[in-house]
Amino acid sequence: MPADGSRPRHLPYPQRAWPMVINGSQYAPVAWTDITGWNDDDRLAAFKTFRASCKAISAQPDTTVDPRALGISLREPCRAAKAADIADDAKAGAFFEEYFRPLQISRLGEDAGFVTGYYEPIIDGSRTQTDVYDVPVYRRPSNLFVRGFTQDSPELPNKGEVFRKIGRRKLVPYYDRGQIEDGAIAGRGLEICWLKSQTDLLFAQIQGSARVRLPDGSTIRINYAAHNGYPYTPVGRVLIDRGIVPKEQMSMQKIREWMDQNPDGAKDVRRQNRSYIFFREVPLSDKDEAVGAQGVPLTPGRSIAVDKSLHVYGTPFFIEGQLPIESEQSKTPFHRLMIAQDTGSAITGPARADLYFGAGADAAKVSGRLRHTMNFIMLVPKSLDPVVQGRRMPLPDPRPSARIARLFPQVDPLKDRPKDQKNMASAPLQPASATPLSTAQADATTAIPLPEARPEVKPGWRHHRHGRHYRSGR
């Protein structure tokens, strides 16, 4: 350090910035060579999925302000991805290594994350109500309001307060699942189509989208549009709590089997989940994948749903561990780079993801048995690296030189006060049982005398300095 006590301006940001804790999430750096399965994954497939997200990221206005950790930092790697000519796995891996830094991420106090799976159901339905198809799929009602959103929004958030408007001004909570199943909004022309059972509708609502096969062979595609404002209660948890299905045997298939065999009990269990999802019809063919919350088609095996309040769409996550992909008892090694492109009301926390497996029965079987602990590695743009940023970060002004310090000495406000007054001023700052303060600590905690109290002024006319008069004491 220079003799005059000033700080050199070339010191890098301190390395102790790691691990970081932000919003209850803890991050720790990981070397690329230490990531299990990094070189074994099909990173070219991940790169193509990332570029699909980049289209939505690039379409956002430049003035976008995002309070989350990544903010709008993905724009830089997106510009590079758009300009890059990448056609093999090695180049794709090199791209991610050049523009991102891998960070182990988990909830504060935990070592790993948690994953489930989801898919797009293919279910039978009809455009008209019949004896077979008598369960309505509703579009968003016109009297459903979410604070901060207009009625012409294509879709409304899956969290937050939702209201039903009565008359011109009165707002009350919206109908819950039981009330809607009992016909609270029936006959208003809100029906998109009709399904065979409430169980089919429940599974479509849990997944957030579905393909509805009509009797003539054509297909309707429905996507999430809004919810009724009640928190989501997993029906699987209800079955476990009631001792109906053991926790270790729980899966979507078990839920469906039990509900099909116990229609009366299924009605009661369903209604424990007061949340209800409304849909909108989307112009997609059978060959098109469902569209996620980011607004881009999902990629089976590469897209994930994350907590939107914590993460930014388009963020790459490398998820590693073992999953029952081949069968319920199998422990298939899973190490795959996934892209955040969707969200869900049950997806909460920093290291929490829903893995998208596509559409149909096979995807349903795999996703239905996933409830597993996995390692999460979040790929953060290098522009957010605090060590790198610290090298460009302006440091505080250097400490004054010895000459300036002599010309402008610091004044101790208690220096000229009697000894007993000094002790009284500093006494409240230290409990009687505390360890005596050092000289440096005492200086840092010395009380500063307050200004004299303002004299009391009785009400009356006073003259303002700009020539106006006002009444005081009011």
Protein Blocks (a to p, Z undefined) as FASTA:
>chain_A
ZZkopacfkbccdfklpccdeehiacddddfklmghklmpcfklmmmmmmmmmmmmmmpc
fklccfbfnlmmlmmmmmmmmmpccfbfklmmmmmmmmpccdddddehiabdcddddddd
dddddfbdcfklmcdcddddfkbccehiafklfbdcfedjddddehjllccddddfklmm
nopmgonlpafbdcfbfklmmmmmmnopacdddfkopacddddfbdehiacddfklmmmm
nomacfklgcfklmmmmmmmmmmlmmmmmmmmmbccddddddddfkbccddfkopacdeh
kaccddfklmcehiacddeddddfkbmkbccddddddddfbdcfklgcjbbcdddebecj
klmmmmmmgccdddddddddfklmmklmmmmpccddddddfklmmmmccddfklmpcfkl
mmmmmmmmpcfkbccddfklmmmmoccddddddddddedddddfkopacdehZZ
